[in-house]
Structures are given as C-alpha cells and as structure tokens.
Amino acid sequence: MKSWIVYSRSGCGLCEEFMVELARLLGPSAPQVAVVDIDSDVELTRKYSTKIPVLTVDGDFVCNYRVDSERVSRHIER
C-alpha cells in the first residue's frame, strides 16, 4: 500500500481547499491520506514553510499549492 502524505498547517485555507480537491479526485475508494502539520516539527517547518500544501506518495514529491490531477492520477494507476 502506498503512503500518501499531505504536509499542511493549521488554519491554512489553501491546504483545506487542496484536501477537498484531492478527496474529490481520489473518490470513494481513496487511499488513506495522512495529514502532517509541519509546525509540529522544526525540520518540516524549515523544509515546507512557504510551499504548503505539499503532496507526497511513498516519499516522492507529487505536487504543491494546487492538486495536479494528472500527476495524482498517475500515482493512482501505479
């Protein structure tokens, strides 16, 4: 099973929109998507501070700011 992670932070409106769009794209049989608050870890805050939301699958960068439906679809099909 793939590891889907969205790096986010509390109160981020863009992150909330990202999650809604991602859920819509993934549909009812969506893989489990973990949401990690970057403010819970100094290293994550340093790495992703101005780049959130960020989606990774199995540690590989997929997209940030807006959902890239083409790239997400490729990861679903694999």
Phi and psi in degrees as GROMACS dihedral restraints (atoms count N, CA, C in turn):
[ dihedral_restraints ]
;  ai    aj    ak    al  type     phi  dphi    fc
    3     4     5     6     1   -77.5    20    10
    4     5     6     7     1   152.4    20    10
    6     7     8     9     1  -103.0    20    10
    7     8     9    10     1   105.7    20    10
    9    10    11    12     1   -97.8    20    10
   10    11    12    13     1   126.6    20    10
   12    13    14    15     1  -133.7    20    10
   13    14    15    16     1   133.0    20    10
   15    16    17    18     1  -111.3    20    10
   16    17    18    19     1   121.3    20    10
   18    19    20    21     1   -89.3    20    10
   19    20    21    22     1   128.5    20    10
   21    22    23    24     1  -147.8    20    10
   22    23    24    25     1  -173.3    20    10
   24    25    26    27     1  -151.5    20    10
   25    26    27    28     1   154.8    20    10
   27    28    29    30     1   -61.3    20    10
   28    29    30    31     1   137.6    20    10
   30    31    32    33     1    81.3    20    10
   31    32    33    34     1     8.6    20    10
   33    34    35    36     1   -89.9    20    10
   34    35    36    37     1   105.4    20    10
   36    37    38    39     1   -62.1    20    10
   37    38    39    40     1   -40.0    20    10
   39    40    41    42     1   -62.4    20    10
   40    41    42    43     1   -37.5    20    10
   42    43    44    45     1   -65.3    20    10
   43    44    45    46     1   -39.9    20    10
   45    46    47    48     1   -64.4    20    10
   46    47    48    49     1   -43.7    20    10
   48    49    50    51     1   -61.9    20    10
   49    50    51    52     1   -41.1    20    10
   51    52    53    54     1   -58.9    20    10
   52    53    54    55     1   -46.2    20    10
   54    55    56    57     1   -65.1    20    10
   55    56    57    58     1   -39.6    20    10
   57    58    59    60     1   -63.7    20    10
   58    59    60    61     1   -46.4    20    10
   60    61    62    63     1   -64.9    20    10
   61    62    63    64     1   -41.0    20    10
   63    64    65    66     1   -64.0    20    10
   64    65    66    67     1   -44.0    20    10
   66    67    68    69     1   -61.8    20    10
   67    68    69    70     1   -40.6    20    10
   69    70    71    72     1   -62.6    20    10
   70    71    72    73     1   -42.4    20    10
   72    73    74    75     1   -68.9    20    10
   73    74    75    76     1   -41.0    20    10
   75    76    77    78     1   -74.3    20    10
   76    77    78    79     1   -29.1    20    10
   78    79    80    81     1    76.4    20    10
   79    80    81    82     1  -172.0    20    10
   81    82    83    84     1   -67.0    20    10
   82    83    84    85     1   -24.4    20    10
   84    85    86    87     1   -98.2    20    10
   85    86    87    88     1    32.4    20    10
   87    88    89    90     1   -60.7    20    10
   88    89    90    91     1   142.8    20    10
   90    91    92    93     1   -67.1    20    10
   91    92    93    94     1   158.8    20    10
   93    94    95    96     1   -66.2    20    10
   94    95    96    97     1   125.4    20    10
   96    97    98    99     1  -113.7    20    10
   97    98    99   100     1   119.1    20    10
   99   100   101   102     1   -85.6    20    10
  100   101   102   103     1   140.0    20    10
  102   103   104   105     1  -111.7    20    10
  103   104   105   106     1   122.6    20    10
  105   106   107   108     1  -112.9    20    10
  106   107   108   109     1   123.3    20    10
  108   109   110   111     1   -78.7    20    10
  109   110   111   112     1   113.5    20    10
  111   112   113   114     1   -64.9    20    10
  112   113   114   115     1   -22.4    20    10
  114   115   116   117     1   -74.2    20    10
  115   116   117   118     1    -5.6    20    10
  117   118   119   120     1   -84.4    20    10
  118   119   120   121     1    -5.5    20    10
  120   121   122   123     1  -146.1    20    10
  121   122   123   124     1   125.3    20    10
  123   124   125   126     1   -58.7    20    10
  124   125   126   127     1   -41.9    20    10
  126   127   128   129     1   -65.5    20    10
  127   128   129   130     1   -42.3    20    10
  129   130   131   132     1   -65.8    20    10
  130   131   132   133     1   -38.9    20    10
  132   133   134   135     1   -61.5    20    10
  133   134   135   136     1   -44.3    20    10
  135   136   137   138     1   -63.3    20    10
  136   137   138   139     1   -43.5    20    10
  138   139   140   141     1   -71.4    20    10
  139   140   141   142     1   -41.4    20    10
  141   142   143   144     1  -114.3    20    10
  142   143   144   145     1     4.6    20    10
  144   145   146   147     1   -40.1    20    10
  145   146   147   148     1   -53.7    20    10
  147   148   149   150     1  -105.4    20    10
  148   149   150   151     1    10.1    20    10
  150   151   152   153     1  -108.9    20    10
  151   152   153   154     1    -0.5    20    10
  153   154   155   156     1   -76.3    20    10
  154   155   156   157     1   155.5    20    10
  156   157   158   159     1   -73.7    20    10
  157   158   159   160     1   151.8    20    10
  159   160   161   162     1  -126.9    20    10
  160   161   162   163     1   131.0    20    10
  162   163   164   165     1  -107.8    20    10
  163   164   165   166     1   130.3    20    10
  165   166   167   168     1  -125.7    20    10
  166   167   168   169     1   152.5    20    10
  168   169   170   171     1  -130.0    20    10
  169   170   171   172     1   121.7    20    10
  171   172   173   174     1    52.1    20    10
  172   173   174   175     1    36.5    20    10
  174   175   176   177     1    84.1    20    10
  175   176   177   178     1    -6.1    20    10
  177   178   179   180     1   -93.3    20    10
  178   179   180   181     1   133.9    20    10
  180   181   182   183     1   -61.7    20    10
  181   182   183   184     1   133.2    20    10
  183   184   185   186     1  -111.1    20    10
  184   185   186   187     1   -53.9    20    10
  186   187   188   189     1  -166.6    20    10
  187   188   189   190     1   167.0    20    10
  189   190   191   192     1  -146.7    20    10
  190   191   192   193     1   165.9    20    10
  192   193   194   195     1    67.9    20    10
  193   194   195   196     1   -60.3    20    10
  195   196   197   198     1  -128.1    20    10
  196   197   198   199     1   149.0    20    10
  198   199   200   201     1   -70.1    20    10
  199   200   201   202     1   126.3    20    10
  201   202   203   204     1   -94.5    20    10
  202   203   204   205     1    95.8    20    10
  204   205   206   207     1   -60.2    20    10
  205   206   207   208     1   -34.4    20    10
  207   208   209   210     1   -64.7    20    10
  208   209   210   211     1   -46.5    20    10
  210   211   212   213     1   -68.5    20    10
  211   212   213   214     1   -39.1    20    10
  213   214   215   216     1   -63.6    20    10
  214   215   216   217     1   -44.2    20    10
  216   217   218   219     1   -59.7    20    10
  217   218   219   220     1   -38.9    20    10
  219   220   221   222     1   -62.4    20    10
  220   221   222   223     1   -37.6    20    10
  222   223   224   225     1   -72.3    20    10
  223   224   225   226     1   -31.3    20    10
  225   226   227   228     1   -66.6    20    10
  226   227   228   229     1   -41.7    20    10
  228   229   230   231     1   -71.8    20    10
  229   230   231   232     1   -22.0    20    10
